Amino acid sequence: MSEVENAFRKFAVYGDTSASGNDMTGKNFSKMCKECGVMDGKAVTSTDIDIIFNKVKTKGARTITFDEFQQAMTELCRKRFKGKSPEEALQAVYDLIRGKEPGSVGATKATKVGGVERLTDTSKYTGSHKERFDESGKGKGLAGRQDRTDNSGYVGAYKGAGTYDQTH
């Protein structure tokens, strides 16, 4: 099995637990073209990729086989590398794909847009909210949330607390 066919199989099963790796959906074909650099946004756009995918797949099917994938790459290489001969262009496209696998980097990245960072920075909290976090920004849990009752027997804010035994 060639490295290109291996990459085809890896992208074919991406995101689909029931996929066998023999057929690739249009979504995965588009993902493969984007991640491998076949789609550059100028000579080859996502629309071109969708059109070529629908051209090579069998009528009524939702997926393409590896043979249909090779036909699609032949079509795409003419668009992507216009100045080269068809054989050189096809080889250049296969060089882009060879050894690649689907990446899911940044799939669930937490966004810090606008004021979100400012609102979630615990060092800037004031008042009673400030007491719920320690210096590192970690929450104190129940100790920071509940008012702790003083069971000493003195009225709250009494300045002479604990001095009775010293004076009598």
C-alpha positions in Angstrom: 0.0 0.0 0.0 1.4 3.4 -1.0 1.8 6.3 1.3 -0.9 8.2 -0.6 -3.3 5.3 -0.2 -2.5 5.1 3.5 -3.2 8.9 3.8 -6.5 8.3 1.9 -7.5 5.6 4.4 -6.7 7.7 7.4 -8.7 10.6 6.2 -11.6 8.3 5.1 -12.1 6.9 8.6 -11.7 10.4 10.3 -14.8 11.3 12.3 -16.7 8.2 11.4 -16.5 5.2 13.7 -18.3 2.9 11.3 -16.1 3.8 8.2 -14.0 1.0 6.7 -11.4 3.2 5.1 -12.2 2.1 1.6 -14.7 5.0 0.9 -14.2 8.7 1.6 -17.1 11.2 2.1 -17.1 14.7 0.6 -16.5 16.3 3.9 -13.4 14.2 4.5 -12.2 14.8 0.9 -12.5 18.5 1.5 -10.7 18.3 4.8 -7.9 16.3 3.2 -7.4 18.8 0.4 -7.4 21.7 2.9 -4.9 20.1 5.4 -2.6 18.8 2.8 -2.3 22.1 0.9 -4.0 20.9 -2.3 -6.6 23.7 -1.8 -4.7 27.0 -1.8 -7.7 29.3 -1.9 -6.6 30.9 -5.2 -6.2 28.3 -7.9 -8.2 25.6 -6.1 -11.1 26.7 -3.9 -13.5 24.6 -1.7 -16.1 25.0 -4.5 -13.7 23.4 -7.0 -13.1 20.5 -4.6 -16.8 19.9 -4.2 -17.5 20.1 -7.9 -14.7 17.6 -8.7 -15.8 15.3 -5.9 -19.3 15.2 -7.4 -17.9 14.7 -10.9 -15.9 11.6 -10.0 -18.3 9.8 -7.6 -20.8 7.4 -9.0 -24.3 8.7 -9.5 -26.4 8.4 -6.3 -23.3 7.6 -4.1 -22.1 9.7 -1.2 -18.6 8.4 -1.2 -15.6 7.9 -3.5 -13.3 4.9 -3.7 -9.5 5.2 -4.0 -9.7 4.8 -7.8 -12.2 7.7 -8.0 -9.9 9.6 -5.6 -7.0 9.2 -8.1 -9.3 10.6 -10.9 -10.1 13.5 -8.7 -6.5 14.2 -8.0 -5.8 14.1 -11.7 -8.5 16.8 -12.2 -7.2 18.9 -9.3 -3.5 18.8 -10.2 -4.3 20.4 -13.6 -5.9 23.4 -11.7 -3.4 23.6 -8.9 -0.2 23.3 -11.0 -1.1 24.9 -14.3 2.5 25.4 -15.6 3.6 21.8 -15.2 3.0 18.8 -17.3 0.1 16.5 -16.1 2.5 13.9 -14.8 4.6 16.4 -12.9 1.5 18.1 -11.5 0.0 14.8 -10.3 3.3 13.9 -8.7 3.4 17.3 -7.0 -0.1 16.8 -5.6 0.8 13.3 -4.3 3.9 14.8 -2.7 1.6 17.2 -0.8 -0.6 14.3 0.4 2.1 11.7 1.1 2.5 10.8 4.8 -0.2 13.2 6.1 -3.0 12.3 8.5 -6.0 14.3 9.8 -5.3 16.7 12.5 -7.8 17.9 15.1 -5.6 20.6 16.6 -7.7 23.5 17.9 -10.9 21.6 17.7 -12.1 22.6 21.2 -10.1 25.7 21.9 -11.4 28.0 24.6 -12.1 31.4 23.2 -11.0 34.6 24.9 -12.8 37.2 22.9 -13.2 40.8 23.9 -14.0 41.2 27.6 -14.1 37.5 28.5 -10.4 37.5 29.7 -11.0 40.7 31.7 -14.1 39.2 33.3 -12.6 35.9 34.3 -9.3 37.3 35.7 -9.7 36.6 39.5 -7.0 39.1 40.4 -9.3 41.9 39.4 -12.2 40.8 41.5 -13.3 43.2 44.3 -15.5 43.1 47.4 -16.9 39.8 48.6 -16.1 38.0 45.3 -12.4 38.7 46.0 -12.5 36.6 49.1 -13.6 33.5 47.2 -10.2 33.0 45.5 -6.7 32.7 46.9 -3.7 34.7 45.4 -3.1 32.2 42.6 -6.7 32.5 41.4 -7.8 29.1 42.6 -11.2 29.0 44.3 -11.3 28.4 48.0 -14.5 26.3 47.8 -16.9 26.4 50.8 -14.4 28.4 52.9 -14.6 31.2 50.4 -18.3 31.1 49.8 -19.9 30.8 53.2 -19.8 33.4 56.0 -17.9 31.7 58.8 -19.7 32.1 62.1 -17.7 33.2 65.0 -18.7 31.0 68.0 -16.5 32.8 70.5 -19.4 34.3 72.4 -18.6 38.0 71.5 -20.7 40.3 69.4 -19.4 40.6 65.8 -16.8 43.4 65.3 -16.2 43.8 69.1 -12.7 45.1 69.6 -12.1 43.8 73.1 -12.7 40.1 72.2 -10.7 37.7 74.4 -9.8 40.3 77.1 -12.3 39.3 79.8 -10.0 36.8 81.5 -7.2 39.4 81.6 -9.2 42.1 83.3 -11.1 39.8 85.9 
